[in-house]
Amino acid sequence: MNNHLQFDYIIIGQGLAGSLLAWQLLQLRQRILVIDSTEKNTASRIAAGIINPVTGLKLAKMALAESYLSEANSLYSTLENYFATTFFQSRNMLRIFKSIDEKQLFESRLKDPAFRPFLKTVHPAHHFSCLSDDFGSGSQLCTGYVNSPLLLDKMIEFLKENNAYLTKSVERSTIKQNSNGVMIDHYSAKTVIFCEGYQASTNPWFKWLPFAPVKGEILNASIRTPLSNHIINSGNWLLPTLNTDTHTQFRFGATYEREKLSTLPTRQGQETLVKAIRCIIRDGSNAKIKIRAHLAGIRPCTRDRMPFIGLHPQNPKLAIFNGFGSKGALLIPYYASLFARHLVFAESIPKNCHINRYWDE
């Protein structure tokens, strides 16, 4: 008698990657089980979930920006309708210029037709009384943020209702393979998909992939100054969560630490972030900043800044869906749809995100 519970796919990890891939597979009527250890300090639960397709000092537009945005808007809207809850907030971003060169670059991008959907107004210096904008600022469009913790909590409820969720820490040594697929205890599936975040860098089947994990620290804080309701970008980002006439509550981040990787906040991290907050706010040296929470997580970044997606080249019963770094809220909806169709319909995966790009080296 076979007492094993049979699934098509077992997903290990219920961060944003595991959750959205699970949703897509369920829409394709696949039998899935998501296994998660409910670790609190995951990157998905700590990150601000900011969506921004034009980034960096060079104001570079992501190659598939339009496709990423279309898929993200569609999926988050679908999830909001299903759960009758708002997850995604569309909000313009205000980029604070730190030099004349930055302002001139923004102005030149405004003249480029490829950037017109994403950039808008150049504001003169001191346009915002609350901000330190001595060189002016520019408005970015098609930006916003996703409330990932709320979305993940709703997905847990949904998965439990569909008998597709298990709270458990999986020891990789207990994963057994046979001719029919993979077994974890008395759960079996034809494929196991690892969505483990930064912990995938120690996965024995996928540790050959060049992960480049980065620790990030974030503050939840408040200040007795009303700020612009934009997402503010000045090297760091500032995300207002509650604005009144007398004060602003906000999230602020983030640090980038590549050497000392842990999920513990540090005094140095807090001091660095507070100093950066004071630089963004006009007369910030005198501002009274109240720290409400100090959080830390590890981003699953990759060496080439592209995700790791695909079946193991020698062991196709094992798969990975990972490596979205700090842009997961924007990238994961697109790639979750792509990978689900690959798994179910054998549609192709682009070379630049397929894990075979490193197996062939």
DRENDO-1510 file (C-alpha; in Angstrom, 1 decimal, always signed):
<recs>
REC; n; res; u; v; w
REC; 1; MET; +0.0; +0.0; +0.0 .
REC; 2; ASN; +1.3; +3.4; -1.0 .
REC; 3; ASN; +1.0; +5.9; +1.8 .
REC; 4; HIS; +2.9; +8.7; +0.0 .
REC; 5; LEU; +1.2; +12.0; -0.8 .
REC; 6; GLN; +1.7; +12.6; -4.4 .
REC; 7; PHE; +2.3; +16.0; -6.0 .
REC; 8; ASP; +3.5; +17.3; -9.3 .
REC; 9; TYR; +5.9; +19.8; -7.7 .
REC; 10; ILE; +7.2; +20.5; -4.2 .
REC; 11; ILE; +8.5; +24.0; -3.7 .
REC; 12; ILE; +10.9; +24.6; -0.9 .
REC; 13; GLY; +10.7; +28.2; +0.3 .
REC; 14; GLN; +7.7; +30.5; +0.6 .
REC; 15; GLY; +9.3; +33.8; -0.1 .
REC; 16; LEU; +8.0; +36.0; -2.9 .
REC; 17; ALA; +9.6; +33.7; -5.5 .
REC; 18; GLY; +8.1; +30.5; -4.1 .
REC; 19; SER; +4.7; +32.0; -3.5 .
REC; 20; LEU; +4.2; +33.5; -6.9 .
REC; 21; LEU; +5.6; +30.4; -8.7 .
REC; 22; ALA; +3.2; +28.3; -6.6 .
REC; 23; TRP; +0.3; +30.6; -7.7 .
REC; 24; GLN; +1.2; +30.3; -11.3 .
REC; 25; LEU; +1.5; +26.5; -11.1 .
REC; 26; LEU; -1.9; +26.2; -9.4 .
REC; 27; GLN; -3.5; +28.3; -12.1 .
REC; 28; LEU; -2.1; +25.7; -14.5 .
REC; 29; ARG; -3.9; +23.0; -12.4 .
REC; 30; GLN; -0.7; +21.5; -11.1 .
REC; 31; ARG; -0.7; +19.6; -7.7 .
REC; 32; ILE; +1.8; +21.4; -5.6 .
REC; 33; LEU; +3.1; +21.5; -2.0 .
REC; 34; VAL; +5.0; +24.5; -0.6 .
REC; 35; ILE; +7.3; +23.7; +2.3 .
REC; 36; ASP; +8.7; +26.5; +4.4 .
REC; 37; SER; +10.4; +26.8; +7.8 .
REC; 38; THR; +8.7; +30.2; +8.5 .
REC; 39; GLU; +12.0; +32.0; +9.1 .
REC; 40; LYS; +11.3; +35.6; +10.1 .
REC; 41; ASN; +14.3; +37.4; +8.7 .
REC; 42; THR; +13.8; +36.5; +5.0 .
REC; 43; ALA; +14.6; +39.1; +2.3 .
REC; 44; SER; +11.0; +39.0; +1.0 .
REC; 45; ARG; +9.6; +39.9; +4.4 .
REC; 46; ILE; +12.1; +42.6; +5.2 .
REC; 47; ALA; +12.6; +44.3; +1.8 .
REC; 48; ALA; +10.5; +47.4; +0.9 .
REC; 49; GLY; +9.3; +45.7; -2.3 .
REC; 50; ILE; +10.1; +48.8; -4.4 .
REC; 51; ILE; +9.4; +48.6; -8.1 .
REC; 52; ASN; +11.7; +50.8; -10.2 .
REC; 53; PRO; +12.7; +50.0; -13.8 .
REC; 54; VAL; +15.2; +52.9; -14.3 .
REC; 55; THR; +18.0; +52.7; -11.8 .
REC; 56; GLY; +21.6; +53.4; -10.9 .
REC; 57; LEU; +23.9; +56.4; -11.4 .
REC; 58; LYS; +23.6; +56.0; -15.2 .
REC; 59; LEU; +19.8; +55.9; -15.1 .
REC; 60; ALA; +19.8; +52.6; -16.9 .
REC; 61; LYS; +16.5; +51.3; -18.1 .
REC; 62; MET; +16.1; +47.5; -17.6 .
REC; 63; ALA; +16.2; +45.6; -20.9 .
REC; 64; LEU; +12.7; +44.1; -20.5 .
REC; 65; ALA; +11.2; +46.9; -18.4 .
REC; 66; GLU; +7.9; +47.0; -20.3 .
REC; 67; SER; +7.4; +43.3; -20.0 .
REC; 68; TYR; +8.4; +43.2; -16.4 .
REC; 69; LEU; +5.9; +46.0; -15.5 .
REC; 70; SER; +3.1; +44.5; -17.6 .
REC; 71; GLU; +3.4; +41.1; -15.9 .
REC; 72; ALA; +3.8; +42.6; -12.4 .
REC; 73; ASN; +0.8; +44.9; -12.8 .
REC; 74; SER; -1.3; +42.0; -14.1 .
REC; 75; LEU; -0.4; +39.5; -11.4 .
REC; 76; TYR; -0.6; +41.9; -8.5 .
REC; 77; SER; -4.0; +43.2; -9.7 .
REC; 78; THR; -5.2; +39.6; -10.0 .
REC; 79; LEU; -4.1; +38.8; -6.5 .
REC; 80; GLU; -5.6; +41.9; -5.1 .
REC; 81; ASN; -8.9; +41.0; -6.7 .
REC; 82; TYR; -8.8; +37.5; -5.5 .
REC; 83; PHE; -7.9; +38.3; -1.9 .
REC; 84; ALA; -9.9; +41.6; -1.8 .
REC; 85; THR; -6.7; +43.3; -0.4 .
REC; 86; THR; -4.4; +45.9; -1.7 .
REC; 87; PHE; -0.8; +44.7; -2.1 .
REC; 88; PHE; +0.7; +47.1; -4.7 .
REC; 89; GLN; +0.9; +50.9; -4.3 .
REC; 90; SER; +1.7; +52.9; -7.4 .
REC; 91; ARG; +3.7; +55.9; -6.3 .
REC; 92; ASN; +6.0; +58.2; -8.3 .
REC; 93; MET; +9.7; +58.3; -7.3 .
REC; 94; LEU; +11.6; +61.5; -6.6 .
REC; 95; ARG; +15.2; +61.3; -7.6 .
REC; 96; ILE; +17.3; +63.8; -5.7 .
REC; 97; PHE; +20.3; +65.1; -7.8 .
REC; 98; LYS; +23.6; +65.1; -6.0 .
REC; 99; SER; +25.4; +67.1; -8.7 .
REC; 100; ILE; +24.9; +69.1; -11.9 .
REC; 101; ASP; +26.1; +66.1; -13.9 .
REC; 102; GLU; +23.2; +64.0; -12.4 .
REC; 103; LYS; +20.7; +66.7; -13.4 .
REC; 104; GLN; +22.1; +66.9; -16.9 .
REC; 105; LEU; +21.9; +63.2; -17.3 .
REC; 106; PHE; +18.3; +63.1; -16.3 .
REC; 107; GLU; +17.5; +65.9; -18.7 .
REC; 108; SER; +19.2; +64.1; -21.5 .
REC; 109; ARG; +17.2; +60.9; -20.7 .
REC; 110; LEU; +14.0; +63.0; -20.9 .
REC; 111; LYS; +14.8; +63.7; -24.5 .
REC; 112; ASP; +15.2; +60.0; -25.4 .
REC; 113; PRO; +11.9; +58.4; -26.6 .
REC; 114; ALA; +12.8; +55.1; -24.8 .
REC; 115; PHE; +12.7; +56.9; -21.4 .
REC; 116; ARG; +9.6; +59.0; -21.9 .
REC; 117; PRO; +7.2; +56.5; -20.2 .
REC; 118; PHE; +9.5; +56.4; -17.2 .
REC; 119; LEU; +10.7; +59.9; -16.5 .
REC; 120; LYS; +8.8; +63.2; -16.2 .
REC; 121; THR; +9.6; +66.5; -14.6 .
REC; 122; VAL; +12.8; +68.2; -13.6 .
REC; 123; HIS; +12.3; +70.2; -10.5 .
REC; 124; PRO; +14.6; +73.2; -9.7 .
REC; 125; ALA; +16.8; +73.4; -6.6 .
REC; 126; HIS; +14.9; +73.9; -3.3 .
REC; 127; HIS; +11.6; +73.0; -4.9 .
REC; 128; PHE; +10.7; +70.8; -1.9 .
REC; 129; SER; +11.0; +72.7; +1.4 .
REC; 130; CYS; +11.5; +69.5; +3.4 .
REC; 131; LEU; +14.3; +68.0; +1.3 .
REC; 132; SER; +17.9; +68.7; +0.8 .
REC; 133; ASP; +17.7; +69.2; -3.0 .
REC; 134; ASP; +20.4; +71.8; -3.7 .
REC; 135; PHE; +20.8; +70.5; -7.3 .
REC; 136; GLY; +17.2; +69.9; -8.0 .
REC; 137; SER; +15.3; +66.6; -8.5 .
REC; 138; GLY; +13.5; +64.6; -11.1 .
REC; 139; SER; +10.2; +62.6; -11.1 .
REC; 140; GLN; +10.2; +59.0; -12.1 .
REC; 141; LEU; +7.1; +57.2; -13.3 .
REC; 142; CYS; +6.1; +53.5; -13.4 .
REC; 143; THR; +7.3; +53.1; -9.8 .
REC; 144; GLY; +5.7; +51.9; -6.6 .
REC; 145; TYR; +6.0; +49.2; -3.9 .
REC; 146; VAL; +4.6; +45.9; -2.9 .
REC; 147; ASN; +3.6; +45.0; +0.6 .
REC; 148; SER; +5.3; +41.7; +0.5 .
REC; 149; PRO; +4.7; +40.6; +4.2 .
REC; 150; LEU; +0.9; +41.0; +3.7 .
REC; 151; LEU; +1.0; +39.2; +0.3 .
REC; 152; LEU; +3.0; +36.3; +1.8 .
REC; 153; ASP; +0.6; +36.0; +4.7 .
REC; 154; LYS; -2.4; +35.9; +2.4 .
REC; 155; MET; -0.6; +33.3; +0.2 .
REC; 156; ILE; -0.1; +31.0; +3.3 .
REC; 157; GLU; -3.8; +31.2; +4.0 .
REC; 158; PHE; -4.5; +30.4; +0.4 .
REC; 159; LEU; -2.1; +27.5; +0.2 .
REC; 160; LYS; -3.4; +26.0; +3.4 .
REC; 161; GLU; -6.9; +26.1; +2.1 .
REC; 162; ASN; -5.7; +24.2; -0.9 .
REC; 163; ASN; -3.8; +21.6; +1.2 .
REC; 164; ALA; -0.6; +22.9; -0.4 .
REC; 165; TYR; +1.4; +24.2; +2.5 .
REC; 166; LEU; +3.6; +22.5; +5.1 .
REC; 167; THR; +5.6; +24.2; +7.9 .
REC; 168; LYS; +8.8; +22.2; +8.1 .
REC; 169; SER; +12.6; +22.6; +7.9 .
REC; 170; VAL; +13.9; +20.3; +5.2 .
REC; 171; GLU; +17.3; +18.7; +5.7 .
REC; 172; ARG; +18.7; +18.3; +2.2 .
REC; 173; SER; +20.2; +14.9; +3.1 .
REC; 174; THR; +16.6; +13.6; +3.6 .
REC; 175; ILE; +15.6; +14.4; +0.0 .
REC; 176; LYS; +15.5; +11.0; -1.8 .
REC; 177; GLN; +15.3; +10.4; -5.5 .
REC; 178; ASN; +14.0; +7.4; -7.4 .
REC; 179; SER; +12.9; +6.5; -10.9 .
REC; 180; ASN; +9.5; +8.2; -10.3 .
REC; 181; GLY; +10.7; +11.5; -8.9 .
REC; 182; VAL; +11.7; +12.9; -5.5 .
REC; 183; MET; +10.6; +12.1; -1.9 .
REC; 184; ILE; +10.7; +14.2; +1.2 .
REC; 185; ASP; +9.5; +12.1; +4.1 .
REC; 186; HIS; +6.2; +10.7; +2.9 .
REC; 187; TYR; +5.6; +13.5; +0.3 .
REC; 188; SER; +6.6; +12.7; -3.3 .
REC; 189; ALA; +6.7; +14.7; -6.5 .
REC; 190; LYS; +8.2; +14.5; -10.0 .
REC; 191; THR; +10.2; +17.7; -9.3 .
REC; 192; VAL; +11.4; +19.6; -6.3 .
REC; 193; ILE; +12.0; +23.4; -6.9 .
REC; 194; PHE; +14.3; +25.2; -4.6 .
REC; 195; CYS; +13.3; +28.8; -3.8 .
REC; 196; GLU; +15.5; +29.1; -0.8 .
REC; 197; GLY; +16.8; +32.7; -1.2 .
REC; 198; TYR; +20.4; +33.2; -0.2 .
REC; 199; GLN; +20.6; +29.8; +1.4 .
REC; 200; ALA; +20.7; +28.3; -2.1 .
REC; 201; SER; +24.4; +29.2; -2.2 .
REC; 202; THR; +25.0; +26.1; +0.1 .
REC; 203; ASN; +22.6; +23.8; -1.8 .
REC; 204; PRO; +24.7; +20.8; -2.7 .
REC; 205; TRP; +23.1; +20.5; -6.1 .
REC; 206; PHE; +23.3; +24.2; -7.1 .
REC; 207; LYS; +26.3; +25.6; -5.2 .
REC; 208; TRP; +28.2; +25.8; -8.5 .
REC; 209; LEU; +26.0; +28.8; -9.4 .
REC; 210; PRO; +27.8; +32.1; -8.7 .
REC; 211; PHE; +25.6; +33.6; -6.0 .
REC; 212; ALA; +26.7; +37.0; -4.7 .
REC; 213; PRO; +24.6; +37.4; -1.5 .
REC; 214; VAL; +24.4; +40.9; +0.0 .
REC; 215; LYS; +23.2; +41.8; +3.5 .
REC; 216; GLY; +20.9; +44.8; +3.8 .
REC; 217; GLU; +19.7; +46.7; +6.8 .
REC; 218; ILE; +16.5; +48.8; +6.9 .
REC; 219; LEU; +15.0; +51.2; +9.4 .
REC; 220; ASN; +11.3; +51.8; +10.2 .
REC; 221; ALA; +11.3; +55.3; +11.6 .
REC; 222; SER; +9.4; +58.5; +12.0 .
REC; 223; ILE; +10.3; +62.2; +12.0 .
REC; 224; ARG; +8.4; +65.3; +13.1 .
REC; 225; THR; +8.5; +66.7; +9.6 .
REC; 226; PRO; +6.0; +66.3; +6.8 .
REC; 227; LEU; +7.8; +64.9; +3.7 .
REC; 228; SER; +6.8; +64.5; +0.1 .
REC; 229; ASN; +4.6; +61.5; -0.5 .
REC; 230; HIS; +7.0; +60.3; -3.3 .
REC; 231; ILE; +9.3; +57.4; -2.9 .
REC; 232; ILE; +12.5; +59.4; -2.4 .
REC; 233; ASN; +15.7; +58.2; -4.0 .
REC; 234; SER; +19.0; +59.7; -3.1 .
REC; 235; GLY; +21.4; +56.8; -3.3 .
REC; 236; ASN; +19.3; +55.3; -0.4 .
REC; 237; TRP; +15.5; +55.1; -0.7 .
REC; 238; LEU; +13.0; +56.6; +1.7 .
REC; 239; LEU; +9.4; +55.2; +1.5 .
REC; 240; PRO; +6.8; +57.2; +3.4 .
REC; 241; THR; +4.2; +55.0; +4.9 .
REC; 242; LEU; +2.1; +57.6; +6.8 .
REC; 243; ASN; +2.2; +61.3; +6.1 .
REC; 244; THR; +0.4; +63.9; +8.3 .
REC; 245; ASP; +0.8; +67.7; +8.7 .
REC; 246; THR; +3.1; +67.2; +11.7 .
REC; 247; HIS; +5.1; +64.0; +11.1 .
REC; 248; THR; +6.0; +61.2; +8.7 .
REC; 249; GLN; +6.5; +57.5; +9.3 .
REC; 250; PHE; +8.7; +55.8; +6.7 .
REC; 251; ARG; +10.9; +53.0; +5.8 .
REC; 252; PHE; +14.5; +53.7; +4.9 .
REC; 253; GLY; +17.3; +51.6; +3.4 .
REC; 254; ALA; +19.4; +50.0; +2.6 .
REC; 255; THR; +22.9; +49.1; +3.5 .
REC; 256; TYR; +25.0; +46.8; +1.2 .
REC; 257; GLU; +27.4; +44.4; +3.0 .
REC; 258; ARG; +29.0; +41.6; +1.0 .
REC; 259; GLU; +31.4; +40.2; +3.6 .
REC; 260; LYS; +29.8; +39.9; +7.1 .
REC; 261; LEU; +26.6; +38.1; +6.1 .
REC; 262; SER; +24.0; +37.6; +8.9 .
REC; 263; THR; +20.4; +38.5; +9.5 .
REC; 264; LEU; +21.3; +40.4; +12.6 .
REC; 265; PRO; +21.0; +44.3; +12.6 .
REC; 266; THR; +24.2; +46.1; +13.7 .
REC; 267; ARG; +24.9; +49.4; +15.4 .
REC; 268; GLN; +27.1; +50.4; +12.5 .
REC; 269; GLY; +24.3; +49.7; +10.1 .
REC; 270; GLN; +21.9; +51.9; +12.1 .
REC; 271; GLU; +24.4; +54.7; +12.4 .
REC; 272; THR; +25.0; +54.6; +8.6 .
REC; 273; LEU; +21.3; +54.8; +7.8 .
REC; 274; VAL; +20.5; +57.5; +10.3 .
REC; 275; LYS; +23.4; +59.6; +8.9 .
REC; 276; ALA; +21.9; +59.1; +5.4 .
REC; 277; ILE; +18.5; +60.1; +6.5 .
REC; 278; ARG; +19.9; +63.4; +7.9 .
REC; 279; CYS; +21.5; +64.1; +4.5 .
REC; 280; ILE; +18.2; +63.7; +2.6 .
REC; 281; ILE; +16.1; +66.0; +4.9 .
REC; 282; ARG; +16.7; +69.7; +4.9 .
REC; 283; ASP; +18.3; +70.8; +8.2 .
REC; 284; GLY; +18.5; +67.1; +9.0 .
REC; 285; SER; +21.2; +67.5; +11.5 .
REC; 286; ASN; +18.7; +68.8; +13.9 .
REC; 287; ALA; +15.9; +66.4; +13.1 .
REC; 288; LYS; +14.6; +64.1; +15.8 .
REC; 289; ILE; +14.5; +60.7; +14.2 .
REC; 290; LYS; +12.6; +57.9; +16.1 .
REC; 291; ILE; +13.6; +54.4; +15.3 .
REC; 292; ARG; +10.6; +52.1; +15.4 .
REC; 293; ALA; +12.3; +49.0; +14.0 .
REC; 294; HIS; +15.7; +47.9; +12.7 .
REC; 295; LEU; +15.7; +44.9; +10.4 .
REC; 296; ALA; +18.3; +43.0; +8.4 .
REC; 297; GLY; +18.1; +40.4; +5.7 .
REC; 298; ILE; +20.3; +38.8; +3.0 .
REC; 299; ARG; +19.5; +39.4; -0.6 .
REC; 300; PRO; +19.9; +36.4; -3.0 .
REC; 301; CYS; +21.9; +38.4; -5.6 .
REC; 302; THR; +23.9; +36.8; -8.5 .
REC; 303; ARG; +27.2; +37.6; -10.1 .
REC; 304; ASP; +25.7; +38.7; -13.4 .
REC; 305; ARG; +22.5; +40.2; -11.8 .
REC; 306; MET; +20.3; +37.8; -13.6 .
REC; 307; PRO; +18.1; +35.2; -11.9 .
REC; 308; PHE; +18.9; +31.5; -11.7 .
REC; 309; ILE; +16.1; +29.5; -13.3 .
REC; 310; GLY; +15.9; +25.9; -14.6 .
REC; 311; LEU; +16.2; +22.2; -14.1 .
REC; 312; HIS; +19.5; +20.8; -13.0 .
REC; 313; PRO; +21.4; +19.9; -16.2 .
REC; 314; GLN; +22.3; +16.4; -15.0 .
REC; 315; ASN; +19.4; +15.8; -12.6 .
REC; 316; PRO; +16.1; +17.2; -14.0 .
REC; 317; LYS; +14.1; +16.1; -10.9 .
REC; 318; LEU; +15.7; +19.1; -9.1 .
REC; 319; ALA; +15.1; +22.7; -10.1 .
REC; 320; ILE; +15.9; +26.2; -8.9 .
REC; 321; PHE; +14.0; +29.5; -9.1 .
REC; 322; ASN; +16.1; +32.1; -7.3 .
REC; 323; GLY; +18.6; +35.0; -7.6 .
REC; 324; PHE; +16.3; +38.0; -8.0 .
REC; 325; GLY; +18.3; +40.2; -5.7 .
REC; 326; SER; +16.8; +43.5; -4.7 .
REC; 327; LYS; +14.5; +43.7; -7.7 .
REC; 328; GLY; +12.3; +40.7; -6.8 .
REC; 329; ALA; +9.0; +42.6; -6.6 .
REC; 330; LEU; +9.4; +43.7; -10.2 .
REC; 331; LEU; +11.1; +40.6; -11.7 .
REC; 332; ILE; +9.4; +37.6; -10.0 .
REC; 333; PRO; +5.9; +37.9; -11.6 .
REC; 334; TYR; +7.5; +37.8; -15.1 .
REC; 335; TYR; +9.8; +34.9; -14.4 .
REC; 336; ALA; +7.3; +32.9; -12.4 .
REC; 337; SER; +4.9; +32.9; -15.4 .
REC; 338; LEU; +7.8; +32.0; -17.7 .
REC; 339; PHE; +9.1; +29.1; -15.5 .
REC; 340; ALA; +5.6; +27.7; -14.8 .
REC; 341; ARG; +5.0; +27.5; -18.6 .
REC; 342; HIS; +8.4; +25.8; -19.0 .
REC; 343; LEU; +7.6; +23.2; -16.4 .
REC; 344; VAL; +4.2; +22.4; -17.7 .
REC; 345; PHE; +4.4; +23.1; -21.4 .
REC; 346; ALA; +8.2; +22.8; -22.0 .
REC; 347; GLU; +8.4; +26.4; -23.2 .
REC; 348; SER; +11.9; +27.6; -23.5 .
REC; 349; ILE; +13.9; +29.6; -20.9 .
REC; 350; PRO; +16.0; +32.5; -22.2 .
REC; 351; LYS; +19.8; +31.8; -22.1 .
REC; 352; ASN; +20.5; +34.9; -19.9 .
REC; 353; CYS; +18.5; +33.6; -17.0 .
REC; 354; HIS; +18.8; +29.8; -17.5 .
REC; 355; ILE; +21.2; +28.1; -15.1 .
REC; 356; ASN; +22.8; +26.3; -18.1 .
REC; 357; ARG; +24.7; +29.5; -18.9 .
REC; 358; TYR; +27.1; +28.5; -16.1 .
REC; 359; TRP; +27.0; +24.8; -16.6 .
REC; 360; ASP; +28.4; +25.3; -20.1 .
REC; 361; GLU; +31.4; +27.3; -18.9 .
</recs>
